Amino acid sequence: MKSRRQNRLRGFTLVELLVVIGIIALLIGILMPALSKARASANKTACLANLRSMNQALAIYFAQNKGHLPYYNWHPGNADVAWHGYWIGVLGDLRCTPDKVLCPEAKEPMPFNLNASKGFGTVRNSWSGSFQSTATGVKYDSQDFMNTTMNPGGYRVGSYGFNRNLTVDSNQFGVNVSKVKQTADVPVFYDSVWVDNVSMKNPTDPSGFTSADFPPDLSGSAAAGTSGEDQFRIWIARHGRAINMGMADGSARTVPLEETYDLFWKPGWHRYIIPKGNLPNK
């Protein structure tokens, strides 16, 4: 009797324990890719929802201002004007909360000033106004905290950019949103490592691809400190080899990186699809 009781109480042998551990490891190996894929899919859906919310806020702005396009109030010399007048401030004053300008795939702000860029982000990190030296549309003053209420004070962070061709100052679409045509293909907001872009190289002859420079990788880090190549800011592998974009018609969709130049960024834009193999693999 005592021997049977001891056998019941002895627990696992080493071999049995190793078998159990092996089974658990195998299950983890099988489930992890599926869980990772499910999380990425959920983040992409949440990102698209953010962009639609931003589009809705901008539509309210147009309704309140008779369709007048926004100004580029980045650094007007007045902190309050920059804080409320820049696109993020415009959305914030219309109750588009700060969490809406953060893609779930890039919520954490850059912990350091990448390439002395004054706050650029990367594919997995949001840009940050904390590194701005003066008051701008993403920094109000020197208080060292992230603003969460859209009221003056501190700085902003975000994972999206704005098509600055859609401002009055750019003199591209005129002054009124009614002048914007092909709205389903005009990007407004999108995944980006910086707050806006305007200087995207567009070859006169798209078949040659001599003017559109390509980044060394799709991490977004090459955009920091780079001038005149704003396409580097959006050629990032945030949702696979694609980014999410909110269009001028209010819609939002996932756009493969090779198709970002096939959109209508501004009047006179030469639309084309970048051939496979021109952009880096990762």
Sequence and secondary structure as in RCSB ss.txt:
>XXXX:A:sequence
MKSRRQNRLRGFTLVELLVVIGIIALLIGILMPALSKARASANKTACLANLRSMNQALAIYFAQNKGHLPYYNWH
PGNADVAWHGYWIGVLGDLRCTPDKVLCPEAKEPMPFNLNASKGFGTVRNSWSGSFQSTATGVKYDSQDFMNTTM
NPGGYRVGSYGFNRNLTVDSNQFGVNVSKVKQTADVPVFYDSVWVDNVSMKNPTDPSGFTSADFPPDLSGSAAAG
TSGEDQFRIWIARHGRAINMGMADGSARTVPLEETYDLFWKPGWHRYIIPKGNLPNK
>XXXX:A:secstr
 HHHHHHHHS   HHHHHHHHHHHHHHHHHHHHHHHHHHHHHHHHHHHHHHHHHHHHHHHHHHHTTTB     SS
 S HHHHHHHSHHHHHHHTT  GGGGS TTS SB SS GGG SS  BTTBBEEGGG SS BTTB SS  SB SSS
SSSSB EESEEEEGGGSGGGTSS SBGGG  SGGG EEEEE SSSEE      SSTTT  S    SSSSSGGGTT
  S GGGGT   SSSSEEEEEETTS EEEEEGGGGGGS  STT       TTSS   
